[in-house]
Amino acid sequence: MTLLDRSAPESLRQRSVPVLATERLILRAPCFEDAGTVAALANDRRIAENTLRIPHPYGLADAQSFITAANASDGEIVFLIATRGGSVIGGCGIARLGEQPPEIGYWLGVPFWGQGYASEAVRAVIDYAFGDLGYDALAGGARVSNPASRRVLEKCGFQWTGVGLYRIRALAASAPVDRFRLERRRWAIAREDGHEDGHEVLCSKAGASLSRV
């Protein structure tokens, strides 16, 4: 099949995921029509060099490939981050890595940096992971040279656990990454104390879309 073929085989058919809403954002599954916007936002070396898997340069074919595979496996849940007005501004998700706690990841288009969107989106995904999915702990990471991303994790209650060396696709090399962990119990206490923002599930069965970034 080509990336334009919407009748995906069972092995690549996307499962339904919820739509999460925060004060300013909507988190939803990616669909094929998002490919152009995703490609335009993600084609920035500053983004690629701070993620593990995003290549640089990043073109339309990369976005189509991502959307085609998004939410097609049980080990990963992928959301696009959009404003309440519908404009896509980035992506986030959760991936299971063997026996390790599921890992949360996120990226934003450069024009949307520094406005609190990443923290707002991550809080919604944490609520979903601990509430709907029943996870006991989450992991996260940020390059040691990326204090803004580290701050997002710290604001959401993650605690530093050490430094690891990880392969960065865009660099074709490894780089040191600060590692973090968040326990469900710690998050629940913070929520009860009113320290974290909540979210609402708008639709427990948002229709499976067509593709993946």
Secondary structure as UniProt FT lines:
FT   TURN            3..4
FT   HELIX           10..12
FT   STRAND          17..21
FT   STRAND          25..28
FT   HELIX           32..34
FT   HELIX           35..42
FT   HELIX           45..48
FT   TURN            49..50
FT   HELIX           60..69
FT   TURN            70..71
FT   TURN            74..75
FT   STRAND          76..83
FT   TURN            84..85
FT   STRAND          88..95
FT   TURN            98..99
FT   STRAND          103..108
FT   HELIX           110..112
FT   TURN            113..114
FT   HELIX           117..131
FT   STRAND          137..143
FT   TURN            144..145
FT   HELIX           147..155
FT   TURN            156..157
FT   STRAND          159..168
FT   TURN            169..172
FT   STRAND          173..183
FT   HELIX           184..192
FT   TURN            193..194
FT   STRAND          200..206
//
